Amino acid sequence: MLCFFRLHIQIAAIYFPELDPVQRLGYMKELINSLPAPNHDTMQVLFKHLCNVIDDRNQNRMTSQSMAIVFGPTLLKPEVETGNMAIHMVYQNQIVEFILNQYQNLFNENQELAGIR
């Protein structure tokens, strides 16, 4: 959808146990910032909206985990289906949940969107 799958393999590397949380966050931030400006901006707006939905989780029951289950397979759909789809879905969900939980650290909302800079 948003060139996310091209980064999927790189992003999956974030979950190697030898990376500490600070390294994971830094690596993810680098990958997100490497997206073309229109893709970066679309990703930022989309994840901001999803975070706003999560903020009302007491009413709508949509936690970051629930949102990741719903949107992970759509946002990180493989270009070619290979291997075990269940394994891919686990990684997709973990990646989206990580982005949702770390949104404030991954995107600087005080800056203008990348395409406007």
C-alpha positions in Angstrom: 0.0 0.0 0.0 2.5 2.7 1.1 5.7 0.9 0.0 5.7 -0.6 3.5 6.4 -4.1 2.3 9.7 -3.1 0.7 10.7 -2.2 4.3 9.0 -5.2 5.8 12.1 -7.4 5.8 14.2 -4.7 7.2 11.6 -3.8 9.8 11.3 -7.5 10.8 15.0 -7.3 11.8 14.0 -5.0 14.6 12.7 -8.0 16.5 16.0 -9.8 16.8 16.6 -10.3 20.5 20.1 -8.6 20.4 18.6 -5.2 19.7 17.7 -3.2 22.8 14.5 -1.0 22.7 16.5 2.2 22.0 18.2 0.5 19.0 14.8 -0.8 17.7 13.3 2.7 18.0 16.2 4.3 16.2 16.3 1.8 13.5 12.5 2.1 12.9 12.8 5.9 12.8 15.5 5.7 10.2 13.4 3.4 8.0 10.4 5.6 8.3 12.4 8.7 7.5 13.8 7.0 4.5 10.4 6.8 2.9 9.6 9.2 0.0 7.9 12.3 1.3 4.4 11.5 0.1 4.6 8.0 1.6 6.0 9.3 4.9 3.3 11.9 5.2 0.5 9.4 4.4 1.9 7.0 7.0 2.1 9.8 9.6 -1.5 10.9 9.0 -2.8 7.3 8.9 -1.0 6.3 12.2 -2.0 9.6 13.8 -5.6 8.7 13.0 -5.2 5.2 14.4 -3.7 6.6 17.6 -6.7 8.9 17.9 -9.0 5.9 17.7 -6.9 4.1 20.3 -7.2 7.1 22.6 -10.9 6.3 22.9 -10.3 2.6 23.6 -12.4 2.6 26.7 -15.4 3.3 24.5 -14.5 1.6 21.3 -12.4 -1.3 22.7 -9.8 -0.7 20.0 -6.4 -1.1 21.7 -3.1 -0.9 19.8 -3.0 -4.7 19.6 -6.6 -4.7 18.1 -5.7 -2.1 15.6 -2.5 -4.0 14.7 -4.5 -7.1 14.1 -6.9 -5.3 11.8 -4.4 -3.1 9.9 -1.1 -5.2 10.0 -2.0 -7.5 7.1 -3.3 -4.7 5.0 -0.4 -2.3 5.5 2.4 -4.9 5.3 0.9 -7.2 2.7 3.6 -9.2 0.9 4.1 -8.5 -2.8 4.2 -12.3 -3.3 2.7 -14.7 -0.8 5.4 -17.2 0.2 5.9 -19.4 3.2 3.6 -19.5 6.2 1.1 -16.7 6.1 0.5 -17.1 9.9 4.1 -16.3 10.6 3.9 -13.2 8.3 0.8 -12.0 10.1 2.5 -12.2 13.5 5.4 -10.0 12.3 3.0 -7.6 10.5 0.9 -7.2 13.6 4.0 -6.7 15.8 5.4 -4.1 13.5 2.2 -2.1 13.3 1.7 -2.3 17.1 5.2 -1.1 17.6 4.6 1.9 15.4 1.3 2.7 17.1 2.9 2.4 20.6 5.9 4.5 19.6 4.1 7.0 17.4 5.2 10.0 19.5 8.8 8.9 19.3 8.8 8.1 15.6 7.1 11.2 14.2 7.9 14.7 15.2 4.5 16.4 15.1 6.1 19.8 15.7 7.6 19.6 12.3 5.6 20.1 9.1 4.9 17.0 7.0 7.8 15.9 4.9 6.2 16.8 1.6 5.7 20.4 2.7 9.3 21.0 4.0 
